[in-house]
């Protein structure tokens, strides 16, 4: 698995795809699918976001801005990870916008930016969708190595 692989291509073909829904379980306006895979050191999350009006996406954040705070106003993917089922208050949040600007932090009574360098991500935009692949080191999640 790598950031350069296409989530609709052969490298991801054996990875189950999850079609995202609203909080109520209803279909979302534009189809969005997610896949997750891993190797010995990293978790990979791939999302395909169908969007018929790509020219109307909001992408204000700047990757070189120290706080990347404008990412909250952008069209984003939002990944929430709780590595310890026994402590649901310890939550990691990774946000990546349609331009590839990432913001990472911990959620425990509010969002606290973390990780001096954001996760690695790659975003590819086409005529009717944008695809994001995010590489998250297990070490950044406090996980020594994944359990199979």
N, C-alpha and C positions, 0 to 999 in steps of 0.2 A: 504494500500500500504506500502511496506517496501523494504529495500535494499536486503532482502533475497528472494524476490519473483522472479519467472521466468517470463520474459516478454512474453514468448510463452505459459505460463501456465494459469490456471484458474483465478488467481488474476487480470490479465490484459486482460482477454478474452472480456470484454465489452468495452475496450478502443480502439478507432479506430487506425489503423496502417497506417502510411504514408511511402510510398516507395520513398526513396530519388533519385534525378536525378542530372545530371550535371547542371552547370549554364545555359546551353542552353536548358534544359528540356529533354535532351537525357538520356537514361538509363545509369547508371554507370556500370563499368566493373564487379564489384561484388555486388550483391544485398545487400542493406542496408535499414533497416526499423527503424522507430522511433515511439515512443508512448509517450504521456505525460498525467500525472494524478496529482492530488493534494489532499491534505487534508487541514485542517484549518491553518496549519503553514508551509507546505513545498510543493514545486513543485518537482515532480519526472519525470525524463527523462530516458527512456529506449531505447537503441539502439542495434540492432542485426546486426553485421557486418560479412557477409559471406566472407570467405577467404580460398581458396583452398590450399594455401601454408603457413599455420600457422607458420612453422619453419623459414620463411623468414621475419616475422614481425620485424620492428625496434623498440626496447624498450631500450633506453639508459638512460633515466631519472632515478634519484634516489629519492625516497620519503623523504629521510632524508637530502638531499642537501638543504641548506637554500633558494636558489632561484629557484630550480627545472627547470632551464633554458634549460636543454637538452630535455625537453618534446616537444619543437618546432621541433626537428628532428625525433621524434617518429611517429609511426602510431597512430593516435589519432581520437577522436571525438571532434568536436568543436561546442560548444553551444553558440549562441549569443542571448541575451535577451535585449529588449528595453522596460522597464516597463512603459515608458511615451510616448505615441504616439505623444504628442505635442513637445517633445524634443528628436529627433532622434540622437542627438550627445551624449546622455547619454546611453551608451551601456555596458552591462556586458558580459564578455567573460569567459567561463568555458571550459577548455581543460582537457581531461582525456585520457591517453594513454592505450595501450593494456595490461599494467601491473597494471593499477589502479592509477598511479601517476597523481595527479591533480594540475593544475595551474589556479588560478582565478584572474581576474583583471577587470579594467574599461578601455574602449576604448573611449578616447576623445582626438583627435589629437595624436594618438599613444597609445600603450598598456602600462598601468600602473599597475604593480602587486598590489594586494590588499588582504584583508581578511587574517589576520595572519594565520589562519588555513584554509586549503582548504575545499571545500565542501566534504561531505561524498560520497564515491563511492564504487561500488563493480563490479569487472570484473571477468567473468568466461570464460575460454577458453576451447573449445572442438576441435575435430579433424578438423572441417571445418568452424569454426566461433569463434568470440569473442563477448561477450555480456556485455554491460556496463549499470548499473543503477546508476543514479546520483541523490542525494537528495540535493535540493537547498532551504535553508530557505528563505521564503518570506521577512523576516526582513533584510537579507543581500542584497536584491534587492531594499530595501527602500519601500516595500509594507507592509502596516499594516496587511491586510488580503485580500484574493482573493475575487474578485467580481464574482458572479455566473451569 
